[in-house]
């Protein structure tokens, strides 16, 4: 599964629902009292095969 989106809906701050949306239509909903998170890029870098063109 690939994680596509993470969203948070507060219903009684700081409590709320975290929704994890996965490819293939899977969803996990977490009922939380509070959340504290730290993200880190743990994957290596790679050379891009193409570059976007932006018109000005």
N, CA, C and O atoms as a CHARMM CRD file, in Angstrom:
* protein
*
  224
    1    1 UNK  N      0.83500  -1.19100   0.00000 PROA 1      0.00000
    2    1 UNK  CA     0.00000   0.00000   0.00000 PROA 1      0.00000
    3    1 UNK  C      0.87300   1.24600   0.00000 PROA 1      0.00000
    4    1 UNK  O      1.94800   1.26600   0.59900 PROA 1      0.00000
    5    2 UNK  N      0.40900   2.26000  -0.66300 PROA 2      0.00000
    6    2 UNK  CA     1.07800   3.55800  -0.66500 PROA 2      0.00000
    7    2 UNK  C      0.19300   4.55600   0.06000 PROA 2      0.00000
    8    2 UNK  O     -1.00200   4.65000  -0.22100 PROA 2      0.00000
    9    3 UNK  N      0.77100   5.29800   0.98900 PROA 3      0.00000
   10    3 UNK  CA     0.03900   6.32300   1.72500 PROA 3      0.00000
   11    3 UNK  C     -0.12000   7.54300   0.82600 PROA 3      0.00000
   12    3 UNK  O      0.87600   8.12300   0.39200 PROA 3      0.00000
   13    4 UNK  N     -1.35200   7.93900   0.54300 PROA 4      0.00000
   14    4 UNK  CA    -1.63200   9.05000  -0.35600 PROA 4      0.00000
   15    4 UNK  C     -1.88800  10.35600   0.37700 PROA 4      0.00000
   16    4 UNK  O     -1.49000  11.41800  -0.10200 PROA 4      0.00000
   17    5 UNK  N     -2.54900  10.29600   1.53900 PROA 5      0.00000
   18    5 UNK  CA    -2.91900  11.52600   2.22800 PROA 5      0.00000
   19    5 UNK  C     -3.07600  11.27400   3.72300 PROA 5      0.00000
   20    5 UNK  O     -3.44100  10.18200   4.16000 PROA 5      0.00000
   21    6 UNK  N     -2.78800  12.32500   4.49300 PROA 6      0.00000
   22    6 UNK  CA    -3.02000  12.31800   5.94300 PROA 6      0.00000
   23    6 UNK  C     -3.79700  13.58400   6.25800 PROA 6      0.00000
   24    6 UNK  O     -3.38100  14.67600   5.86900 PROA 6      0.00000
   25    7 UNK  N     -4.92100  13.45700   6.95700 PROA 7      0.00000
   26    7 UNK  CA    -5.69900  14.63200   7.33900 PROA 7      0.00000
   27    7 UNK  C     -6.08800  14.53400   8.81200 PROA 7      0.00000
   28    7 UNK  O     -6.10700  13.44900   9.39400 PROA 7      0.00000
   29    8 UNK  N     -6.39800  15.69100   9.40000 PROA 8      0.00000
   30    8 UNK  CA    -6.79300  15.74900  10.80600 PROA 8      0.00000
   31    8 UNK  C     -8.04100  16.60100  10.92300 PROA 8      0.00000
   32    8 UNK  O     -8.10400  17.70600  10.38400 PROA 8      0.00000
   33    9 UNK  N     -9.03500  16.08000  11.63200 PROA 9      0.00000
   34    9 UNK  CA   -10.26600  16.82000  11.90900 PROA 9      0.00000
   35    9 UNK  C    -10.39200  16.93200  13.41700 PROA 9      0.00000
   36    9 UNK  O    -10.57700  15.93100  14.10900 PROA 9      0.00000
   37   10 UNK  N    -10.29000  18.16000  13.92800 PROA 10     0.00000
   38   10 UNK  CA   -10.40900  18.39200  15.37000 PROA 10     0.00000
   39   10 UNK  C    -11.87400  18.42800  15.76000 PROA 10     0.00000
   40   10 UNK  O    -12.68100  19.05600  15.07500 PROA 10     0.00000
   41   11 UNK  N    -12.23100  17.75700  16.86100 PROA 11     0.00000
   42   11 UNK  CA   -13.60300  17.85700  17.34700 PROA 11     0.00000
   43   11 UNK  C    -13.64900  18.38800  18.76200 PROA 11     0.00000
   44   11 UNK  O    -14.69700  18.87100  19.19000 PROA 11     0.00000
   45   12 UNK  N    -12.57200  18.32200  19.49900 PROA 12     0.00000
   46   12 UNK  CA   -12.45200  18.89700  20.83300 PROA 12     0.00000
   47   12 UNK  C    -10.96400  19.08700  21.08200 PROA 12     0.00000
   48   12 UNK  O    -10.32100  18.24700  21.71200 PROA 12     0.00000
   49   13 UNK  N    -10.41500  20.20100  20.58200 PROA 13     0.00000
   50   13 UNK  CA    -8.96300  20.41100  20.56200 PROA 13     0.00000
   51   13 UNK  C     -8.32100  20.09600  21.90400 PROA 13     0.00000
   52   13 UNK  O     -8.83600  20.53200  22.93400 PROA 13     0.00000
   53   14 UNK  N     -7.21900  19.35700  21.93400 PROA 14     0.00000
   54   14 UNK  CA    -6.43500  18.88000  20.79400 PROA 14     0.00000
   55   14 UNK  C     -6.87600  17.51800  20.26800 PROA 14     0.00000
   56   14 UNK  O     -6.18700  16.93600  19.43100 PROA 14     0.00000
   57   15 UNK  N     -7.99800  17.00000  20.73500 PROA 15     0.00000
   58   15 UNK  CA    -8.47400  15.68700  20.28400 PROA 15     0.00000
   59   15 UNK  C     -9.08400  15.78200  18.89400 PROA 15     0.00000
   60   15 UNK  O     -9.54500  16.84400  18.47500 PROA 15     0.00000
   61   16 UNK  N     -9.08100  14.66600  18.18900 PROA 16     0.00000
   62   16 UNK  CA    -9.66900  14.64900  16.85600 PROA 16     0.00000
   63   16 UNK  C     -9.48900  13.30100  16.18600 PROA 16     0.00000
   64   16 UNK  O     -9.21700  12.29300  16.83800 PROA 16     0.00000
   65   17 UNK  N     -9.64600  13.30300  14.88600 PROA 17     0.00000
   66   17 UNK  CA    -9.52500  12.08600  14.09500 PROA 17     0.00000
   67   17 UNK  C     -8.45500  12.29900  13.03400 PROA 17     0.00000
   68   17 UNK  O     -8.48400  13.28300  12.29600 PROA 17     0.00000
   69   18 UNK  N     -7.52000  11.37300  12.96700 PROA 18     0.00000
   70   18 UNK  CA    -6.50800  11.36100  11.91500 PROA 18     0.00000
   71   18 UNK  C     -6.96400  10.33900  10.88600 PROA 18     0.00000
   72   18 UNK  O     -7.27300   9.19800  11.22700 PROA 18     0.00000
   73   19 UNK  N     -7.00500  10.75300   9.63400 PROA 19     0.00000
   74   19 UNK  CA    -7.41200   9.86300   8.56000 PROA 19     0.00000
   75   19 UNK  C     -6.21700   9.59200   7.65200 PROA 19     0.00000
   76   19 UNK  O     -5.60200  10.52300   7.13400 PROA 19     0.00000
   77   20 UNK  N     -5.89000   8.31800   7.46200 PROA 20     0.00000
   78   20 UNK  CA    -4.81400   7.89100   6.58000 PROA 20     0.00000
   79   20 UNK  C     -5.46000   7.25900   5.35200 PROA 20     0.00000
   80   20 UNK  O     -6.17700   6.26500   5.47300 PROA 20     0.00000
   81   21 UNK  N     -5.21500   7.82200   4.17600 PROA 21     0.00000
   82   21 UNK  CA    -5.81200   7.33700   2.94100 PROA 21     0.00000
   83   21 UNK  C     -4.73200   6.64000   2.12300 PROA 21     0.00000
   84   21 UNK  O     -3.67600   7.21200   1.85500 PROA 21     0.00000
   85   22 UNK  N     -5.00900   5.39000   1.72800 PROA 22     0.00000
   86   22 UNK  CA    -4.05100   4.57300   0.99400 PROA 22     0.00000
   87   22 UNK  C     -4.52900   4.30500  -0.42000 PROA 22     0.00000
   88   22 UNK  O     -5.72100   4.40200  -0.71300 PROA 22     0.00000
   89   23 UNK  N     -3.58900   3.96700  -1.29500 PROA 23     0.00000
   90   23 UNK  CA    -3.94100   3.56700  -2.65300 PROA 23     0.00000
   91   23 UNK  C     -4.79800   2.30500  -2.58600 PROA 23     0.00000
   92   23 UNK  O     -4.70500   1.52900  -1.63500 PROA 23     0.00000
   93   24 UNK  N     -5.61200   2.11500  -3.58100 PROA 24     0.00000
   94   24 UNK  CA    -6.48400   0.94800  -3.60200 PROA 24     0.00000
   95   24 UNK  C     -7.75800   1.15300  -2.81400 PROA 24     0.00000
   96   24 UNK  O     -8.55400   0.22200  -2.68800 PROA 24     0.00000
   97   25 UNK  N     -7.97700   2.35400  -2.27300 PROA 25     0.00000
   98   25 UNK  CA    -9.21700   2.65600  -1.57300 PROA 25     0.00000
   99   25 UNK  C     -9.21600   2.39500  -0.08100 PROA 25     0.00000
  100   25 UNK  O    -10.24900   2.56900   0.56600 PROA 25     0.00000
  101   26 UNK  N     -8.08200   1.97900   0.49500 PROA 26     0.00000
  102   26 UNK  CA    -8.03000   1.71500   1.93300 PROA 26     0.00000
  103   26 UNK  C     -7.91700   2.98300   2.74800 PROA 26     0.00000
  104   26 UNK  O     -7.22300   3.91900   2.35200 PROA 26     0.00000
  105   27 UNK  N     -8.59200   3.02300   3.88400 PROA 27     0.00000
  106   27 UNK  CA    -8.55200   4.17000   4.79700 PROA 27     0.00000
  107   27 UNK  C     -8.47200   3.66500   6.23000 PROA 27     0.00000
  108   27 UNK  O     -9.15400   2.71300   6.60800 PROA 27     0.00000
  109   28 UNK  N     -7.62800   4.32000   7.01900 PROA 28     0.00000
  110   28 UNK  CA    -7.55800   4.04100   8.45600 PROA 28     0.00000
  111   28 UNK  C     -7.87300   5.34300   9.17400 PROA 28     0.00000
  112   28 UNK  O     -7.30400   6.38900   8.86200 PROA 28     0.00000
  113   29 UNK  N     -8.79200   5.27300  10.14500 PROA 29     0.00000
  114   29 UNK  CA    -9.14700   6.44900  10.94300 PROA 29     0.00000
  115   29 UNK  C     -8.71500   6.20200  12.37100 PROA 29     0.00000
  116   29 UNK  O     -9.05400   5.18000  12.96800 PROA 29     0.00000
  117   30 UNK  N     -7.95400   7.15500  12.92300 PROA 30     0.00000
  118   30 UNK  CA    -7.43600   7.05400  14.27900 PROA 30     0.00000
  119   30 UNK  C     -8.09000   8.10900  15.15600 PROA 30     0.00000
  120   30 UNK  O     -7.99200   9.30100  14.86400 PROA 30     0.00000
  121   31 UNK  N     -8.75400   7.69100  16.21900 PROA 31     0.00000
  122   31 UNK  CA    -9.35900   8.59900  17.18500 PROA 31     0.00000
  123   31 UNK  C     -8.29800   8.91300  18.23400 PROA 31     0.00000
  124   31 UNK  O     -7.89600   8.02700  18.98800 PROA 31     0.00000
  125   32 UNK  N     -7.83400  10.17700  18.29400 PROA 32     0.00000
  126   32 UNK  CA    -6.70800  10.52800  19.16000 PROA 32     0.00000
  127   32 UNK  C     -7.07600  11.63600  20.14000 PROA 32     0.00000
  128   32 UNK  O     -7.91100  12.49200  19.84800 PROA 32     0.00000
  129   33 UNK  N     -6.44200  11.60400  21.30000 PROA 33     0.00000
  130   33 UNK  CA    -6.61100  12.67100  22.28700 PROA 33     0.00000
  131   33 UNK  C     -5.66600  13.81900  22.01300 PROA 33     0.00000
  132   33 UNK  O     -6.00100  14.98000  22.25000 PROA 33     0.00000
  133   34 UNK  N     -4.49100  13.49700  21.51700 PROA 34     0.00000
  134   34 UNK  CA    -3.46900  14.49400  21.23200 PROA 34     0.00000
  135   34 UNK  C     -2.46100  13.84200  20.29600 PROA 34     0.00000
  136   34 UNK  O     -2.25500  12.63000  20.34800 PROA 34     0.00000
  137   35 UNK  N     -1.83300  14.64200  19.43900 PROA 35     0.00000
  138   35 UNK  CA    -0.81200  14.07600  18.56300 PROA 35     0.00000
  139   35 UNK  C      0.38600  15.01100  18.50200 PROA 35     0.00000
  140   35 UNK  O      0.25900  16.23100  18.39800 PROA 35     0.00000
  141   36 UNK  N      1.53100  14.39500  18.57000 PROA 36     0.00000
  142   36 UNK  CA     2.79300  15.10300  18.38500 PROA 36     0.00000
  143   36 UNK  C      3.60800  14.24900  17.43300 PROA 36     0.00000
  144   36 UNK  O      3.82700  13.06700  17.69800 PROA 36     0.00000
  145   37 UNK  N      4.05700  14.82400  16.33700 PROA 37     0.00000
  146   37 UNK  CA     4.72900  14.01900  15.31700 PROA 37     0.00000
  147   37 UNK  C      5.97300  14.72300  14.80400 PROA 37     0.00000
  148   37 UNK  O      6.07400  15.94900  14.83400 PROA 37     0.00000
  149   38 UNK  N      6.90900  13.92300  14.33700 PROA 38     0.00000
  150   38 UNK  CA     8.11700  14.42500  13.69700 PROA 38     0.00000
  151   38 UNK  C      8.32800  13.59900  12.43900 PROA 38     0.00000
  152   38 UNK  O      8.29900  12.36900  12.48700 PROA 38     0.00000
  153   39 UNK  N      8.53900  14.26600  11.32100 PROA 39     0.00000
  154   39 UNK  CA     8.75000  13.57600  10.04800 PROA 39     0.00000
  155   39 UNK  C     10.21100  13.68700   9.64200 PROA 39     0.00000
  156   39 UNK  O     10.85900  14.70700   9.87400 PROA 39     0.00000
  157   40 UNK  N     10.71400  12.63300   9.03800 PROA 40     0.00000
  158   40 UNK  CA    12.08700  12.63600   8.54200 PROA 40     0.00000
  159   40 UNK  C     12.13400  11.88700   7.22100 PROA 40     0.00000
  160   40 UNK  O     11.47200  10.86300   7.05200 PROA 40     0.00000
  161   41 UNK  N     12.92000  12.40300   6.29000 PROA 41     0.00000
  162   41 UNK  CA    13.12000  11.73200   5.00800 PROA 41     0.00000
  163   41 UNK  C     14.21900  10.70100   5.19700 PROA 41     0.00000
  164   41 UNK  O     15.38000  11.05100   5.40900 PROA 41     0.00000
  165   42 UNK  N     13.85300   9.44000   5.11900 PROA 42     0.00000
  166   42 UNK  CA    14.82800   8.37600   5.36800 PROA 42     0.00000
  167   42 UNK  C     15.28000   7.69600   4.07200 PROA 42     0.00000
  168   42 UNK  O     16.15700   6.83200   4.09200 PROA 42     0.00000
  169   43 UNK  N     14.68800   8.08500   2.96600 PROA 43     0.00000
  170   43 UNK  CA    15.06600   7.49600   1.68400 PROA 43     0.00000
  171   43 UNK  C     16.21800   8.26300   1.05200 PROA 43     0.00000
  172   43 UNK  O     16.42500   9.44300   1.33800 PROA 43     0.00000
  173   44 UNK  N     16.95400   7.58900   0.19900 PROA 44     0.00000
  174   44 UNK  CA    18.04500   8.22600  -0.51800 PROA 44     0.00000
  175   44 UNK  C     17.53800   9.08000  -1.66500 PROA 44     0.00000
  176   44 UNK  O     16.39100   8.94100  -2.09100 PROA 44     0.00000
  177   45 UNK  N     18.38100   9.95300  -2.15900 PROA 45     0.00000
  178   45 UNK  CA    18.00500  10.79300  -3.29400 PROA 45     0.00000
  179   45 UNK  C     18.27500  10.04900  -4.59600 PROA 45     0.00000
  180   45 UNK  O     19.04200   9.08700  -4.62600 PROA 45     0.00000
  181   46 UNK  N     17.63400  10.50800  -5.67600 PROA 46     0.00000
  182   46 UNK  CA    17.86400   9.89900  -6.98500 PROA 46     0.00000
  183   46 UNK  C     17.76000  10.97800  -8.04100 PROA 46     0.00000
  184   46 UNK  O     17.13800  12.01900  -7.82700 PROA 46     0.00000
  185   47 UNK  N     18.36300  10.72400  -9.16100 PROA 47     0.00000
  186   47 UNK  CA    18.36600  11.65800 -10.27500 PROA 47     0.00000
  187   47 UNK  C     16.99700  11.66200 -10.95000 PROA 47     0.00000
  188   47 UNK  O     16.42700  10.60000 -11.19900 PROA 47     0.00000
  189   48 UNK  N     16.46900  12.84300 -11.24500 PROA 48     0.00000
  190   48 UNK  CA    15.17000  12.95700 -11.91700 PROA 48     0.00000
  191   48 UNK  C     15.30400  12.60900 -13.39000 PROA 48     0.00000
  192   48 UNK  O     16.32300  12.91000 -14.01000 PROA 48     0.00000
  193   49 UNK  N     14.27700  11.97300 -13.95600 PROA 49     0.00000
  194   49 UNK  CA    14.30500  11.61600 -15.37200 PROA 49     0.00000
  195   49 UNK  C     13.75400  12.72700 -16.25300 PROA 49     0.00000
  196   49 UNK  O     13.97000  12.70900 -17.46400 PROA 49     0.00000
  197   50 UNK  N     13.04600  13.69500 -15.67500 PROA 50     0.00000
  198   50 UNK  CA    12.51300  14.82500 -16.44700 PROA 50     0.00000
  199   50 UNK  C     12.36200  16.02800 -15.52900 PROA 50     0.00000
  200   50 UNK  O     12.41900  15.90300 -14.30600 PROA 50     0.00000
  201   51 UNK  N     12.17000  17.18300 -16.12900 PROA 51     0.00000
  202   51 UNK  CA    12.00000  18.42100 -15.37400 PROA 51     0.00000
  203   51 UNK  C     10.73400  19.13900 -15.85200 PROA 51     0.00000
  204   51 UNK  O     10.45100  19.14200 -17.05000 PROA 51     0.00000
  205   52 UNK  N      9.97100  19.74300 -14.94200 PROA 52     0.00000
  206   52 UNK  CA     8.77700  20.46800 -15.36000 PROA 52     0.00000
  207   52 UNK  C      9.15200  21.76500 -16.08400 PROA 52     0.00000
  208   52 UNK  O     10.20200  22.35300 -15.82600 PROA 52     0.00000
  209   53 UNK  N      8.29200  22.19000 -16.97700 PROA 53     0.00000
  210   53 UNK  CA     8.49200  23.44400 -17.69700 PROA 53     0.00000
  211   53 UNK  C      7.40900  24.40600 -17.21400 PROA 53     0.00000
  212   53 UNK  O      6.21900  24.10500 -17.30700 PROA 53     0.00000
  213   54 UNK  N      7.82200  25.56000 -16.70000 PROA 54     0.00000
  214   54 UNK  CA     6.88400  26.58100 -16.22200 PROA 54     0.00000
  215   54 UNK  C      6.95300  27.79600 -17.14900 PROA 54     0.00000
  216   54 UNK  O      8.02000  28.37400 -17.35300 PROA 54     0.00000
  217   55 UNK  N      5.84000  28.15800 -17.68700 PROA 55     0.00000
  218   55 UNK  CA     5.80100  29.34400 -18.55700 PROA 55     0.00000
  219   55 UNK  C      5.55700  30.57700 -17.70900 PROA 55     0.00000
  220   55 UNK  O      4.71600  30.56100 -16.81000 PROA 55     0.00000
  221   56 UNK  N      6.28800  31.64300 -17.99200 PROA 56     0.00000
  222   56 UNK  CA     6.11700  32.89400 -17.24100 PROA 56     0.00000
  223   56 UNK  C      5.47700  33.95100 -18.06400 PROA 56     0.00000
  224   56 UNK  O      5.26200  35.06300 -17.58100 PROA 56     0.00000
